[in-house]
């Protein structure tokens, strides 16, 4: 074993492997030094994040009672 594993570490936490950023002026022309795949992933994640608090109550959501119960138990 060379110690370069991306699996769990000795303390049980998962190791994080990051790709180094590319140099400014890279081939995609964005000039911010970020990998184009990283930029695409960041844009997708940003569009999925809810930034405002909707006015929805548990009683407004019909069905999925077991899923709602499991979520409430996990949060509490």
N, CA, C and O atoms as a Tripos MOL2 file, in Angstrom:
@<TRIPOS>MOLECULE
protein
  304   303    76     0     0
PROTEIN
NO_CHARGES

@<TRIPOS>ATOM
      1 N           0.8480   -1.2010    0.0000 N.3       1 UNK1
      2 CA          0.0000    0.0000    0.0000 C.3       1 UNK1
      3 C           0.8740    1.2380    0.0000 C.2       1 UNK1
      4 O           1.7610    1.3680    0.8430 O.2       1 UNK1
      5 N           0.6360    2.1570   -0.9410 N.am      2 UNK2
      6 CA          1.4580    3.3670   -1.0480 C.3       2 UNK2
      7 C           0.8670    4.5440   -0.3000 C.2       2 UNK2
      8 O           1.4510    5.6280   -0.3170 O.2       2 UNK2
      9 N          -0.2800    4.3680    0.3610 N.am      3 UNK3
     10 CA         -0.8870    5.4360    1.1420 C.3       3 UNK3
     11 C          -1.6430    6.4520    0.3160 C.2       3 UNK3
     12 O          -2.0860    7.4630    0.8600 O.2       3 UNK3
     13 N          -1.8120    6.2250   -0.9840 N.am      4 UNK4
     14 CA         -2.4860    7.1860   -1.8590 C.3       4 UNK4
     15 C          -3.9420    6.8140   -2.0830 C.2       4 UNK4
     16 O          -4.5510    7.2550   -3.0580 O.2       4 UNK4
     17 N          -4.4950    6.0270   -1.2140 N.am      5 UNK5
     18 CA         -5.8750    5.5830   -1.3540 C.3       5 UNK5
     19 C          -6.8470    6.7270   -1.1310 C.2       5 UNK5
     20 O          -6.5850    7.6260   -0.3330 O.2       5 UNK5
     21 N          -7.9880    6.6910   -1.8490 N.am      6 UNK6
     22 CA         -9.0330    7.6980   -1.6570 C.3       6 UNK6
     23 C         -10.1530    7.1430   -0.7870 C.2       6 UNK6
     24 O         -11.2250    7.7420   -0.7050 O.2       6 UNK6
     25 N          -9.9190    6.0080   -0.1400 N.am      7 UNK7
     26 CA        -10.9200    5.3920    0.7140 C.3       7 UNK7
     27 C         -10.9350    6.0230    2.0920 C.2       7 UNK7
     28 O         -10.3650    7.0930    2.3000 O.2       7 UNK7
     29 N         -11.5960    5.3520    3.0410 N.am      8 UNK8
     30 CA        -11.6820    5.9050    4.4010 C.3       8 UNK8
     31 C         -10.3050    6.0580    5.0260 C.2       8 UNK8
     32 O          -9.4050    5.2600    4.7630 O.2       8 UNK8
     33 N         -10.1420    7.0720    5.8450 N.am      9 UNK9
     34 CA         -8.8840    7.3040    6.5380 C.3       9 UNK9
     35 C          -8.8800    6.5200    7.8360 C.2       9 UNK9
     36 O          -9.8680    5.8670    8.1710 O.2       9 UNK9
     37 N          -7.7820    6.5780    8.5650 N.am     10 UNK10
     38 CA         -7.6440    5.8300    9.8080 C.3      10 UNK10
     39 C          -8.7060    6.2240   10.8280 C.2      10 UNK10
     40 O          -9.1120    5.3980   11.6450 O.2      10 UNK10
     41 N          -9.1650    7.4840   10.7920 N.am     11 UNK11
     42 CA        -10.1720    7.9100   11.7620 C.3      11 UNK11
     43 C         -11.5970    7.6640   11.2710 C.2      11 UNK11
     44 O         -12.5520    8.0650   11.9360 O.2      11 UNK11
     45 N         -11.7550    7.0120   10.1190 N.am     12 UNK12
     46 CA        -13.0720    6.6660    9.6150 C.3      12 UNK12
     47 C         -13.6740    7.6840    8.6690 C.2      12 UNK12
     48 O         -14.6790    7.3990    8.0180 O.2      12 UNK12
     49 N         -13.0800    8.8710    8.5770 N.am     13 UNK13
     50 CA        -13.5840    9.8810    7.6520 C.3      13 UNK13
     51 C         -13.1560    9.5320    6.2370 C.2      13 UNK13
     52 O         -12.1060    8.9220    6.0310 O.2      13 UNK13
     53 N         -13.9610    9.9150    5.2720 N.am     14 UNK14
     54 CA        -13.6080    9.6770    3.8810 C.3      14 UNK14
     55 C         -12.5550   10.6830    3.4520 C.2      14 UNK14
     56 O         -12.6370   11.8620    3.7970 O.2      14 UNK14
     57 N         -11.5760   10.2250    2.7090 N.am     15 UNK15
     58 CA        -10.5590   11.1260    2.1830 C.3      15 UNK15
     59 C         -11.1470   11.9000    1.0170 C.2      15 UNK15
     60 O         -11.9530   11.3620    0.2590 O.2      15 UNK15
     61 N         -10.7570   13.1380    0.8680 N.am     16 UNK16
     62 CA        -11.2460   13.9740   -0.2150 C.3      16 UNK16
     63 C         -10.1190   14.1760   -1.2090 C.2      16 UNK16
     64 O          -9.0330   14.6310   -0.8510 O.2      16 UNK16
     65 N         -10.3870   13.8340   -2.4550 N.am     17 UNK17
     66 CA         -9.4020   14.0170   -3.5040 C.3      17 UNK17
     67 C          -9.8500   15.1910   -4.3500 C.2      17 UNK17
     68 O         -10.9690   15.1980   -4.8620 O.2      17 UNK17
     69 N          -8.9930   16.1760   -4.5010 N.am     18 UNK18
     70 CA         -9.3430   17.3360   -5.3110 C.3      18 UNK18
     71 C          -8.4220   17.4250   -6.5070 C.2      18 UNK18
     72 O          -7.2610   17.0180   -6.4560 O.2      18 UNK18
     73 N          -8.9550   17.9570   -7.5690 N.am     19 UNK19
     74 CA         -8.1790   18.1640   -8.7800 C.3      19 UNK19
     75 C          -7.6040   19.5730   -8.7250 C.2      19 UNK19
     76 O          -8.3280   20.5190   -8.4150 O.2      19 UNK19
     77 N          -6.3060   19.7320   -9.0220 N.am     20 UNK20
     78 CA         -5.7420   21.0820   -8.9870 C.3      20 UNK20
     79 C          -6.3860   21.9700  -10.0400 C.2      20 UNK20
     80 O          -6.7330   21.5140  -11.1300 O.2      20 UNK20
     81 N          -6.5400   23.2430   -9.6990 N.am     21 UNK21
     82 CA         -7.1160   24.1870  -10.6520 C.3      21 UNK21
     83 C          -6.1520   24.4000  -11.8070 C.2      21 UNK21
     84 O          -4.9350   24.3190  -11.6410 O.2      21 UNK21
     85 N          -6.7110   24.6720  -12.9750 N.am     22 UNK22
     86 CA         -5.8830   24.9340  -14.1390 C.3      22 UNK22
     87 C          -5.3660   26.3570  -14.0820 C.2      22 UNK22
     88 O          -5.8740   27.1860  -13.3260 O.2      22 UNK22
     89 N          -4.3750   26.6280  -14.8680 N.am     23 UNK23
     90 CA         -3.7800   27.9620  -14.9060 C.3      23 UNK23
     91 C          -4.7310   28.9450  -15.5740 C.2      23 UNK23
     92 O          -5.5020   28.5480  -16.4480 O.2      23 UNK23
     93 N          -4.6970   30.2270  -15.1840 N.am     24 UNK24
     94 CA         -5.5110   31.2320  -15.8780 C.3      24 UNK24
     95 C          -5.1700   31.2550  -17.3610 C.2      24 UNK24
     96 O          -4.0330   31.0020  -17.7610 O.2      24 UNK24
     97 N          -6.1820   31.5660  -18.1660 N.am     25 UNK25
     98 CA         -5.9710   31.5900  -19.6080 C.3      25 UNK25
     99 C          -6.0230   30.1970  -20.1990 C.2      25 UNK25
    100 O          -5.3920   29.9360  -21.2240 O.2      25 UNK25
    101 N          -6.7610   29.3020  -19.5730 N.am     26 UNK26
    102 CA         -6.8390   27.9400  -20.0620 C.3      26 UNK26
    103 C          -7.6320   27.8740  -21.3620 C.2      26 UNK26
    104 O          -8.1240   28.8880  -21.8580 O.2      26 UNK26
    105 N          -7.7470   26.6590  -21.9070 N.am     27 UNK27
    106 CA         -8.3200   26.4970  -23.2410 C.3      27 UNK27
    107 C          -9.7930   26.8670  -23.3560 C.2      27 UNK27
    108 O         -10.2590   27.1390  -24.4620 O.2      27 UNK27
    109 N         -10.5530   26.8870  -22.2400 N.am     28 UNK28
    110 CA        -11.9650   27.2400  -22.3570 C.3      28 UNK28
    111 C         -12.1790   28.7430  -22.3750 C.2      28 UNK28
    112 O         -13.2830   29.2040  -22.6640 O.2      28 UNK28
    113 N         -11.1480   29.5120  -22.0730 N.am     29 UNK29
    114 CA        -11.2170   30.9560  -22.2240 C.3      29 UNK29
    115 C         -11.9110   31.6970  -21.1150 C.2      29 UNK29
    116 O         -12.0940   32.9100  -21.2180 O.2      29 UNK29
    117 N         -12.3190   30.9980  -20.0220 N.am     30 UNK30
    118 CA        -13.0070   31.7430  -18.9810 C.3      30 UNK30
    119 C         -12.0410   32.5310  -18.1160 C.2      30 UNK30
    120 O         -12.4510   33.4910  -17.4620 O.2      30 UNK30
    121 N         -10.7610   32.1520  -18.0940 N.am     31 UNK31
    122 CA         -9.7430   32.9590  -17.4560 C.3      31 UNK31
    123 C          -9.7850   32.9740  -15.9460 C.2      31 UNK31
    124 O          -8.9400   33.6220  -15.3280 O.2      31 UNK31
    125 N         -10.7440   32.2810  -15.3110 N.am     32 UNK32
    126 CA        -10.8050   32.3130  -13.8530 C.3      32 UNK32
    127 C          -9.9970   31.1900  -13.2210 C.2      32 UNK32
    128 O          -9.9340   31.0870  -11.9960 O.2      32 UNK32
    129 N          -9.3810   30.3480  -14.0390 N.am     33 UNK33
    130 CA         -8.5350   29.2930  -13.5220 C.3      33 UNK33
    131 C          -9.2940   28.0780  -13.0250 C.2      33 UNK33
    132 O          -8.6850   27.1870  -12.4330 O.2      33 UNK33
    133 N         -10.5840   28.0080  -13.2390 N.am     34 UNK34
    134 CA        -11.3740   26.8830  -12.7650 C.3      34 UNK34
    135 C         -11.6220   25.8960  -13.8990 C.2      34 UNK34
    136 O         -11.8570   26.2860  -15.0420 O.2      34 UNK34
    137 N         -11.5650   24.6380  -13.5680 N.am     35 UNK35
    138 CA        -11.8110   23.5560  -14.5100 C.3      35 UNK35
    139 C         -13.2170   23.6990  -15.0990 C.2      35 UNK35
    140 O         -14.1600   23.9560  -14.3500 O.2      35 UNK35
    141 N         -13.3870   23.5430  -16.4130 N.am     36 UNK36
    142 CA        -14.7190   23.6760  -17.0290 C.3      36 UNK36
    143 C         -15.7400   22.6970  -16.4450 C.2      36 UNK36
    144 O         -16.9150   23.0430  -16.3170 O.2      36 UNK36
    145 N         -15.3130   21.4880  -16.0900 N.am     37 UNK37
    146 CA        -16.2360   20.5330  -15.4710 C.3      37 UNK37
    147 C         -16.6860   21.0510  -14.1080 C.2      37 UNK37
    148 O         -17.8500   20.9070  -13.7340 O.2      37 UNK37
    149 N         -15.7580   21.6520  -13.3710 N.am     38 UNK38
    150 CA        -16.0860   22.2140  -12.0590 C.3      38 UNK38
    151 C         -17.0770   23.3630  -12.2190 C.2      38 UNK38
    152 O         -18.0070   23.4940  -11.4230 O.2      38 UNK38
    153 N         -16.8840   24.1890  -13.2350 N.am     39 UNK39
    154 CA        -17.7890   25.3090  -13.5020 C.3      39 UNK39
    155 C         -19.1880   24.7970  -13.8190 C.2      39 UNK39
    156 O         -20.1780   25.3390  -13.3280 O.2      39 UNK39
    157 N         -19.2700   23.7520  -14.6420 N.am     40 UNK40
    158 CA        -20.5600   23.1700  -15.0070 C.3      40 UNK40
    159 C         -21.2490   22.5720  -13.7780 C.2      40 UNK40
    160 O         -22.4540   22.7480  -13.5970 O.2      40 UNK40
    161 N         -20.4910   21.8670  -12.9340 N.am     41 UNK41
    162 CA        -21.0470   21.2870  -11.7190 C.3      41 UNK41
    163 C         -21.5420   22.3760  -10.7810 C.2      41 UNK41
    164 O         -22.6310   22.2640  -10.2180 O.2      41 UNK41
    165 N         -20.7480   23.4310  -10.6080 N.am     42 UNK42
    166 CA        -21.1220   24.5350   -9.7260 C.3      42 UNK42
    167 C         -22.4170   25.1960  -10.2110 C.2      42 UNK42
    168 O         -23.2820   25.5230   -9.3980 O.2      42 UNK42
    169 N         -22.5570   25.3940  -11.5190 N.am     43 UNK43
    170 CA        -23.7660   26.0130  -12.0700 C.3      43 UNK43
    171 C         -24.9820   25.1180  -11.8290 C.2      43 UNK43
    172 O         -26.0580   25.6110  -11.4900 O.2      43 UNK43
    173 N         -24.8150   23.8200  -12.0010 N.am     44 UNK44
    174 CA        -25.9160   22.8910  -11.7610 C.3      44 UNK44
    175 C         -26.3430   22.8620  -10.3050 C.2      44 UNK44
    176 O         -27.5360   22.8330  -10.0010 O.2      44 UNK44
    177 N         -25.3670   22.8690   -9.4060 N.am     45 UNK45
    178 CA        -25.6910   22.8710   -7.9780 C.3      45 UNK45
    179 C         -26.3540   24.1740   -7.5630 C.2      45 UNK45
    180 O         -27.3060   24.1650   -6.7820 O.2      45 UNK45
    181 N         -25.8620   25.2920   -8.0780 N.am     46 UNK46
    182 CA        -26.4570   26.5880   -7.7330 C.3      46 UNK46
    183 C         -27.9110   26.6750   -8.1770 C.2      46 UNK46
    184 O         -28.7290   27.2980   -7.5000 O.2      46 UNK46
    185 N         -28.2400   26.0540   -9.3130 N.am     47 UNK47
    186 CA        -29.6250   26.1090   -9.7800 C.3      47 UNK47
    187 C         -30.5390   25.2040   -8.9490 C.2      47 UNK47
    188 O         -31.7560   25.3930   -8.9520 O.2      47 UNK47
    189 N         -29.9670   24.2230   -8.2380 N.am     48 UNK48
    190 CA        -30.7690   23.2970   -7.4380 C.3      48 UNK48
    191 C         -30.9650   23.7640   -5.9970 C.2      48 UNK48
    192 O         -31.7920   23.2080   -5.2750 O.2      48 UNK48
    193 N         -30.2180   24.7730   -5.5760 N.am     49 UNK49
    194 CA        -30.3040   25.2520   -4.1960 C.3      49 UNK49
    195 C         -31.4640   26.2290   -4.0590 C.2      49 UNK49
    196 O         -31.5940   27.1730   -4.8390 O.2      49 UNK49
    197 N         -32.3020   25.9890   -3.0580 N.am     50 UNK50
    198 CA        -33.4250   26.8950   -2.7820 C.3      50 UNK50
    199 C         -32.9240   27.9680   -1.8400 C.2      50 UNK50
    200 O         -32.5080   27.6700   -0.7200 O.2      50 UNK50
    201 N         -32.9600   29.2050   -2.2790 N.am     51 UNK51
    202 CA        -32.4100   30.2980   -1.4930 C.3      51 UNK51
    203 C         -33.4640   31.0880   -0.7290 C.2      51 UNK51
    204 O         -33.1240   31.9540    0.0780 O.2      51 UNK51
    205 N         -34.7220   30.8030   -0.9720 N.am     52 UNK52
    206 CA        -35.7680   31.4870   -0.2230 C.3      52 UNK52
    207 C         -36.6040   30.4400    0.5040 C.2      52 UNK52
    208 O         -36.7080   29.2980    0.0550 O.2      52 UNK52
    209 N         -37.1840   30.8230    1.6000 N.am     53 UNK53
    210 CA        -37.9680   29.9010    2.4100 C.3      53 UNK53
    211 C         -39.4150   29.9090    1.9170 C.2      53 UNK53
    212 O         -40.1310   30.8900    2.1170 O.2      53 UNK53
    213 N         -39.8470   28.8240    1.2770 N.am     54 UNK54
    214 CA        -41.2330   28.7780    0.8110 C.3      54 UNK54
    215 C         -42.1920   28.6390    1.9920 C.2      54 UNK54
    216 O         -41.8340   28.0740    3.0250 O.2      54 UNK54
    217 N         -43.3880   29.1460    1.8400 N.am     55 UNK55
    218 CA        -44.3930   29.0920    2.8980 C.3      55 UNK55
    219 C         -45.2220   27.8150    2.7390 C.2      55 UNK55
    220 O         -46.4020   27.8720    2.3930 O.2      55 UNK55
    221 N         -44.5880   26.6550    2.9960 N.am     56 UNK56
    222 CA        -45.2440   25.3580    2.8520 C.3      56 UNK56
    223 C         -45.1870   24.6500    4.1960 C.2      56 UNK56
    224 O         -44.1400   24.5970    4.8420 O.2      56 UNK56
    225 N         -46.3180   24.1100    4.6050 N.am     57 UNK57
    226 CA        -46.3980   23.3730    5.8660 C.3      57 UNK57
    227 C         -46.5190   21.8840    5.5650 C.2      57 UNK57
    228 O         -46.8950   21.4930    4.4600 O.2      57 UNK57
    229 N         -46.1920   21.0470    6.5690 N.am     58 UNK58
    230 CA        -46.3000   19.6070    6.3800 C.3      58 UNK58
    231 C         -47.7040   19.2190    5.9340 C.2      58 UNK58
    232 O         -47.8660   18.3170    5.1120 O.2      58 UNK58
    233 N         -48.7070   19.8850    6.4620 N.am     59 UNK59
    234 CA        -50.0910   19.5450    6.1240 C.3      59 UNK59
    235 C         -50.4270   19.8830    4.6680 C.2      59 UNK59
    236 O         -51.3970   19.3560    4.1240 O.2      59 UNK59
    237 N         -49.6390   20.7540    4.0330 N.am     60 UNK60
    238 CA        -49.8540   21.1040    2.6280 C.3      60 UNK60
    239 C         -49.3870   20.0030    1.6820 C.2      60 UNK60
    240 O         -49.8200   19.9490    0.5310 O.2      60 UNK60
    241 N         -48.5130   19.1320    2.1570 N.am     61 UNK61
    242 CA        -47.9510   18.0760    1.3160 C.3      61 UNK61
    243 C         -48.7850   16.8190    1.5110 C.2      61 UNK61
    244 O         -48.8560   16.2750    2.6130 O.2      61 UNK61
    245 N         -49.4130   16.3620    0.4380 N.am     62 UNK62
    246 CA        -50.2700   15.1800    0.5570 C.3      62 UNK62
    247 C         -49.4650   13.9160    0.2660 C.2      62 UNK62
    248 O         -48.5440   13.9200   -0.5500 O.2      62 UNK62
    249 N         -49.8310   12.8450    0.9460 N.am     63 UNK63
    250 CA        -49.1870   11.5610    0.7200 C.3      63 UNK63
    251 C         -47.7970   11.4780    1.3350 C.2      63 UNK63
    252 O         -47.3700   12.3730    2.0650 O.2      63 UNK63
    253 N         -47.1070   10.3990    1.0300 N.am     64 UNK64
    254 CA        -45.7430   10.1490    1.4870 C.3      64 UNK64
    255 C         -45.6000   10.2930    2.9950 C.2      64 UNK64
    256 O         -44.6070   10.8320    3.4830 O.2      64 UNK64
    257 N         -46.5910    9.8120    3.7270 N.am     65 UNK65
    258 CA        -46.5860    9.9620    5.1860 C.3      65 UNK65
    259 C         -45.3490    9.3360    5.8170 C.2      65 UNK65
    260 O         -44.7520    9.9190    6.7220 O.2      65 UNK65
    261 N         -44.9580    8.1500    5.3450 N.am     66 UNK66
    262 CA        -43.7890    7.4970    5.9480 C.3      66 UNK66
    263 C         -42.5080    8.2770    5.6460 C.2      66 UNK66
    264 O         -41.6110    8.3380    6.4860 O.2      66 UNK66
    265 N         -42.4180    8.8670    4.4670 N.am     67 UNK67
    266 CA        -41.2410    9.6760    4.1280 C.3      67 UNK67
    267 C         -41.1880   10.9380    4.9760 C.2      67 UNK67
    268 O         -40.1180   11.3240    5.4460 O.2      67 UNK67
    269 N         -42.3310   11.5840    5.1750 N.am     68 UNK68
    270 CA        -42.3810   12.7900    6.0150 C.3      68 UNK68
    271 C         -42.0190   12.4530    7.4560 C.2      68 UNK68
    272 O         -41.2900   13.2000    8.1080 O.2      68 UNK68
    273 N         -42.5320   11.3240    7.9540 N.am     69 UNK69
    274 CA        -42.2350   10.9070    9.3260 C.3      69 UNK69
    275 C         -40.7410   10.6430    9.4870 C.2      69 UNK69
    276 O         -40.1390   11.0660   10.4750 O.2      69 UNK69
    277 N         -40.1370    9.9450    8.5200 N.am     70 UNK70
    278 CA        -38.7010    9.6450    8.5910 C.3      70 UNK70
    279 C         -37.8740   10.9260    8.5620 C.2      70 UNK70
    280 O         -36.8830   11.0420    9.2840 O.2      70 UNK70
    281 N         -38.2700   11.8750    7.7430 N.am     71 UNK71
    282 CA        -37.5500   13.1450    7.6660 C.3      71 UNK71
    283 C         -37.6750   13.9250    8.9670 C.2      71 UNK71
    284 O         -36.6920   14.4890    9.4490 O.2      71 UNK71
    285 N         -38.8650   13.9610    9.5360 N.am     72 UNK72
    286 CA        -39.0600   14.6590   10.8120 C.3      72 UNK72
    287 C         -38.2180   14.0190   11.9110 C.2      72 UNK72
    288 O         -37.6290   14.7280   12.7260 O.2      72 UNK72
    289 N         -38.1540   12.6980   11.9440 N.am     73 UNK73
    290 CA        -37.3500   12.0080   12.9500 C.3      73 UNK73
    291 C         -35.8670   12.2820   12.7520 C.2      73 UNK73
    292 O         -35.1270   12.4090   13.7280 O.2      73 UNK73
    293 N         -35.4260   12.3730   11.5110 N.am     74 UNK74
    294 CA        -34.0130   12.6280   11.2270 C.3      74 UNK74
    295 C         -33.6120   14.0380   11.6210 C.2      74 UNK74
    296 O         -32.4890   14.2570   12.0750 O.2      74 UNK74
    297 N         -34.5080   14.9930   11.4560 N.am     75 UNK75
    298 CA        -34.2120   16.3920   11.7700 C.3      75 UNK75
    299 C         -34.2290   16.6210   13.2680 C.2      75 UNK75
    300 O         -33.4120   17.3760   13.7950 O.2      75 UNK75
    301 N         -35.1410   15.9830   13.9450 N.am     76 UNK76
    302 CA        -35.2760   16.1640   15.4000 C.3      76 UNK76
    303 C         -34.2710   15.3350   16.0680 C.2      76 UNK76
    304 O         -34.1960   15.3260   17.2970 O.2      76 UNK76
@<TRIPOS>BOND
     1     1     2 1
     2     2     3 1
     3     3     4 2
     4     3     5 am
     5     5     6 1
     6     6     7 1
     7     7     8 2
     8     7     9 am
     9     9    10 1
    10    10    11 1
    11    11    12 2
    12    11    13 am
    13    13    14 1
    14    14    15 1
    15    15    16 2
    16    15    17 am
    17    17    18 1
    18    18    19 1
    19    19    20 2
    20    19    21 am
    21    21    22 1
    22    22    23 1
    23    23    24 2
    24    23    25 am
    25    25    26 1
    26    26    27 1
    27    27    28 2
    28    27    29 am
    29    29    30 1
    30    30    31 1
    31    31    32 2
    32    31    33 am
    33    33    34 1
    34    34    35 1
    35    35    36 2
    36    35    37 am
    37    37    38 1
    38    38    39 1
    39    39    40 2
    40    39    41 am
    41    41    42 1
    42    42    43 1
    43    43    44 2
    44    43    45 am
    45    45    46 1
    46    46    47 1
    47    47    48 2
    48    47    49 am
    49    49    50 1
    50    50    51 1
    51    51    52 2
    52    51    53 am
    53    53    54 1
    54    54    55 1
    55    55    56 2
    56    55    57 am
    57    57    58 1
    58    58    59 1
    59    59    60 2
    60    59    61 am
    61    61    62 1
    62    62    63 1
    63    63    64 2
    64    63    65 am
    65    65    66 1
    66    66    67 1
    67    67    68 2
    68    67    69 am
    69    69    70 1
    70    70    71 1
    71    71    72 2
    72    71    73 am
    73    73    74 1
    74    74    75 1
    75    75    76 2
    76    75    77 am
    77    77    78 1
    78    78    79 1
    79    79    80 2
    80    79    81 am
    81    81    82 1
    82    82    83 1
    83    83    84 2
    84    83    85 am
    85    85    86 1
    86    86    87 1
    87    87    88 2
    88    87    89 am
    89    89    90 1
    90    90    91 1
    91    91    92 2
    92    91    93 am
    93    93    94 1
    94    94    95 1
    95    95    96 2
    96    95    97 am
    97    97    98 1
    98    98    99 1
    99    99   100 2
   100    99   101 am
   101   101   102 1
   102   102   103 1
   103   103   104 2
   104   103   105 am
   105   105   106 1
   106   106   107 1
   107   107   108 2
   108   107   109 am
   109   109   110 1
   110   110   111 1
   111   111   112 2
   112   111   113 am
   113   113   114 1
   114   114   115 1
   115   115   116 2
   116   115   117 am
   117   117   118 1
   118   118   119 1
   119   119   120 2
   120   119   121 am
   121   121   122 1
   122   122   123 1
   123   123   124 2
   124   123   125 am
   125   125   126 1
   126   126   127 1
   127   127   128 2
   128   127   129 am
   129   129   130 1
   130   130   131 1
   131   131   132 2
   132   131   133 am
   133   133   134 1
   134   134   135 1
   135   135   136 2
   136   135   137 am
   137   137   138 1
   138   138   139 1
   139   139   140 2
   140   139   141 am
   141   141   142 1
   142   142   143 1
   143   143   144 2
   144   143   145 am
   145   145   146 1
   146   146   147 1
   147   147   148 2
   148   147   149 am
   149   149   150 1
   150   150   151 1
   151   151   152 2
   152   151   153 am
   153   153   154 1
   154   154   155 1
   155   155   156 2
   156   155   157 am
   157   157   158 1
   158   158   159 1
   159   159   160 2
   160   159   161 am
   161   161   162 1
   162   162   163 1
   163   163   164 2
   164   163   165 am
   165   165   166 1
   166   166   167 1
   167   167   168 2
   168   167   169 am
   169   169   170 1
   170   170   171 1
   171   171   172 2
   172   171   173 am
   173   173   174 1
   174   174   175 1
   175   175   176 2
   176   175   177 am
   177   177   178 1
   178   178   179 1
   179   179   180 2
   180   179   181 am
   181   181   182 1
   182   182   183 1
   183   183   184 2
   184   183   185 am
   185   185   186 1
   186   186   187 1
   187   187   188 2
   188   187   189 am
   189   189   190 1
   190   190   191 1
   191   191   192 2
   192   191   193 am
   193   193   194 1
   194   194   195 1
   195   195   196 2
   196   195   197 am
   197   197   198 1
   198   198   199 1
   199   199   200 2
   200   199   201 am
   201   201   202 1
   202   202   203 1
   203   203   204 2
   204   203   205 am
   205   205   206 1
   206   206   207 1
   207   207   208 2
   208   207   209 am
   209   209   210 1
   210   210   211 1
   211   211   212 2
   212   211   213 am
   213   213   214 1
   214   214   215 1
   215   215   216 2
   216   215   217 am
   217   217   218 1
   218   218   219 1
   219   219   220 2
   220   219   221 am
   221   221   222 1
   222   222   223 1
   223   223   224 2
   224   223   225 am
   225   225   226 1
   226   226   227 1
   227   227   228 2
   228   227   229 am
   229   229   230 1
   230   230   231 1
   231   231   232 2
   232   231   233 am
   233   233   234 1
   234   234   235 1
   235   235   236 2
   236   235   237 am
   237   237   238 1
   238   238   239 1
   239   239   240 2
   240   239   241 am
   241   241   242 1
   242   242   243 1
   243   243   244 2
   244   243   245 am
   245   245   246 1
   246   246   247 1
   247   247   248 2
   248   247   249 am
   249   249   250 1
   250   250   251 1
   251   251   252 2
   252   251   253 am
   253   253   254 1
   254   254   255 1
   255   255   256 2
   256   255   257 am
   257   257   258 1
   258   258   259 1
   259   259   260 2
   260   259   261 am
   261   261   262 1
   262   262   263 1
   263   263   264 2
   264   263   265 am
   265   265   266 1
   266   266   267 1
   267   267   268 2
   268   267   269 am
   269   269   270 1
   270   270   271 1
   271   271   272 2
   272   271   273 am
   273   273   274 1
   274   274   275 1
   275   275   276 2
   276   275   277 am
   277   277   278 1
   278   278   279 1
   279   279   280 2
   280   279   281 am
   281   281   282 1
   282   282   283 1
   283   283   284 2
   284   283   285 am
   285   285   286 1
   286   286   287 1
   287   287   288 2
   288   287   289 am
   289   289   290 1
   290   290   291 1
   291   291   292 2
   292   291   293 am
   293   293   294 1
   294   294   295 1
   295   295   296 2
   296   295   297 am
   297   297   298 1
   298   298   299 1
   299   299   300 2
   300   299   301 am
   301   301   302 1
   302   302   303 1
   303   303   304 2
@<TRIPOS>SUBSTRUCTURE
     1 UNK1         2 RESIDUE 1 A UNK
     2 UNK2         6 RESIDUE 1 A UNK
     3 UNK3        10 RESIDUE 1 A UNK
     4 UNK4        14 RESIDUE 1 A UNK
     5 UNK5        18 RESIDUE 1 A UNK
     6 UNK6        22 RESIDUE 1 A UNK
     7 UNK7        26 RESIDUE 1 A UNK
     8 UNK8        30 RESIDUE 1 A UNK
     9 UNK9        34 RESIDUE 1 A UNK
    10 UNK10       38 RESIDUE 1 A UNK
    11 UNK11       42 RESIDUE 1 A UNK
    12 UNK12       46 RESIDUE 1 A UNK
    13 UNK13       50 RESIDUE 1 A UNK
    14 UNK14       54 RESIDUE 1 A UNK
    15 UNK15       58 RESIDUE 1 A UNK
    16 UNK16       62 RESIDUE 1 A UNK
    17 UNK17       66 RESIDUE 1 A UNK
    18 UNK18       70 RESIDUE 1 A UNK
    19 UNK19       74 RESIDUE 1 A UNK
    20 UNK20       78 RESIDUE 1 A UNK
    21 UNK21       82 RESIDUE 1 A UNK
    22 UNK22       86 RESIDUE 1 A UNK
    23 UNK23       90 RESIDUE 1 A UNK
    24 UNK24       94 RESIDUE 1 A UNK
    25 UNK25       98 RESIDUE 1 A UNK
    26 UNK26      102 RESIDUE 1 A UNK
    27 UNK27      106 RESIDUE 1 A UNK
    28 UNK28      110 RESIDUE 1 A UNK
    29 UNK29      114 RESIDUE 1 A UNK
    30 UNK30      118 RESIDUE 1 A UNK
    31 UNK31      122 RESIDUE 1 A UNK
    32 UNK32      126 RESIDUE 1 A UNK
    33 UNK33      130 RESIDUE 1 A UNK
    34 UNK34      134 RESIDUE 1 A UNK
    35 UNK35      138 RESIDUE 1 A UNK
    36 UNK36      142 RESIDUE 1 A UNK
    37 UNK37      146 RESIDUE 1 A UNK
    38 UNK38      150 RESIDUE 1 A UNK
    39 UNK39      154 RESIDUE 1 A UNK
    40 UNK40      158 RESIDUE 1 A UNK
    41 UNK41      162 RESIDUE 1 A UNK
    42 UNK42      166 RESIDUE 1 A UNK
    43 UNK43      170 RESIDUE 1 A UNK
    44 UNK44      174 RESIDUE 1 A UNK
    45 UNK45      178 RESIDUE 1 A UNK
    46 UNK46      182 RESIDUE 1 A UNK
    47 UNK47      186 RESIDUE 1 A UNK
    48 UNK48      190 RESIDUE 1 A UNK
    49 UNK49      194 RESIDUE 1 A UNK
    50 UNK50      198 RESIDUE 1 A UNK
    51 UNK51      202 RESIDUE 1 A UNK
    52 UNK52      206 RESIDUE 1 A UNK
    53 UNK53      210 RESIDUE 1 A UNK
    54 UNK54      214 RESIDUE 1 A UNK
    55 UNK55      218 RESIDUE 1 A UNK
    56 UNK56      222 RESIDUE 1 A UNK
    57 UNK57      226 RESIDUE 1 A UNK
    58 UNK58      230 RESIDUE 1 A UNK
    59 UNK59      234 RESIDUE 1 A UNK
    60 UNK60      238 RESIDUE 1 A UNK
    61 UNK61      242 RESIDUE 1 A UNK
    62 UNK62      246 RESIDUE 1 A UNK
    63 UNK63      250 RESIDUE 1 A UNK
    64 UNK64      254 RESIDUE 1 A UNK
    65 UNK65      258 RESIDUE 1 A UNK
    66 UNK66      262 RESIDUE 1 A UNK
    67 UNK67      266 RESIDUE 1 A UNK
    68 UNK68      270 RESIDUE 1 A UNK
    69 UNK69      274 RESIDUE 1 A UNK
    70 UNK70      278 RESIDUE 1 A UNK
    71 UNK71      282 RESIDUE 1 A UNK
    72 UNK72      286 RESIDUE 1 A UNK
    73 UNK73      290 RESIDUE 1 A UNK
    74 UNK74      294 RESIDUE 1 A UNK
    75 UNK75      298 RESIDUE 1 A UNK
    76 UNK76      302 RESIDUE 1 A UNK
